[in-house]
Amino acid sequence: MVTEMAKYRQEKKRIQDELMKYPNVLQISIGTKEVKGKDTGEYCYTVLVKRKVPKSRLDPNEIIPSELDGLKTDVVPVETEVGYRGTTTFVILFAFVLMILLSTTM
């Protein structure tokens, strides 16, 4: 799996450039897929979004593919309640730093 992971890391920049064009996307990382809150242990591209929107409300060109270059995607919402100025920025920044830390430990 090490050679496959190296391939995914090399492709991440291209994938990130592609997915950052989507209006709701905040960050892309390589992580493990979660289903119903449980980690499956399966590697995936983790796509952080502002909010998760039902596919029925999206245009076909706004739907994140379920798989990219043989690696599944996991769309993760970063929703916040804004209680005071700056809360949203802090939460997004925290999530961004966390994803970077997780991707560098793999």
N, C-alpha and C positions, 0 to 999 in steps of 0.2 A: 504493500500500500504506500510505501514511502515514495516510490517513483510516481505513482498516481497523484499523491499529495503535492509533490513538486510541480507536476503539470498543472494542477488546479491553482497553485500559487502563482505560477507564471501567467496563467490566463486571467487571474483575478483583476488585474489592471484593465484589461480589455472589457471584461464583464462589468466592472464598476463603471467605466466610462459609458457603456451601453445603458445600464440600469439607472444611472443618475439622471438620465433624460426624462425618466418618468416623473410626473409632478409630485407624487406623494413620497418618493424615496429619499431617505436621509443618509444611509450608510450601507455598505456591503462588506461582509467579512466571511471567512471560512470558519464554520463551527460544526456543531452536531445538531441534527434535526430533533425537534420536540413535537410530539403529538399528544394533544390533550394534557399538556403540562408535564409529560414524561419524556425524558431524554432517551432517544432510540439508540444512541451511540453511532448512528450513521452520519458520515460527513456530508455537509451541504453548504451551499452559499446562503448565509443568513442575511436577509434583506430587511433592514429596519425601515419602517414607514411611519409617517405621522399618525395615521389611523388606518385600520383595516376596513376596507370598503367591500361590500358584497360584489362578486363578479357581475351580477345582473345590473349593477349601477355604473359599471365601467365600460368605456369604449373598448372594442377588441384590442386596439393598439396600446391600451393602458394596463392590460392584464399581464402580470409578471409570469413568465413561463414557469411551469412546474419543474423543469429540468433545463440546465444549460451545460453544454459540452459533457454530457454524461453524469453530471452532478446535480442532485435535486436541489430545489430552493426551499427555504423556510421563511415565510413572510411574518415578521414580528412587529406588532404595533408598539409605538412609544407614545402612549396617551398620557396626558397629564391634566390635572386640575390646576388652573392658574389661580393661586391664592393671593399672590402679590407679584409685582413687576419682576421679571427675571426668572420665575420658576421654570417656565418652559425651556428657556435657554439653558439653565443649569441641568435639567433632566436630560436634554438632548446631548449636551456636552459630556455628562457623566456616562451615558449609554455609549457614546462614541469612544471615549477613553477605555471603557470596559471591553468593547469589541476589539479594539487594537490590542489590549493586553491579552485577551483570549486567543487572538489569531497569532500572536508572536510566541505563545507557549506551545503551539502545535508543531 
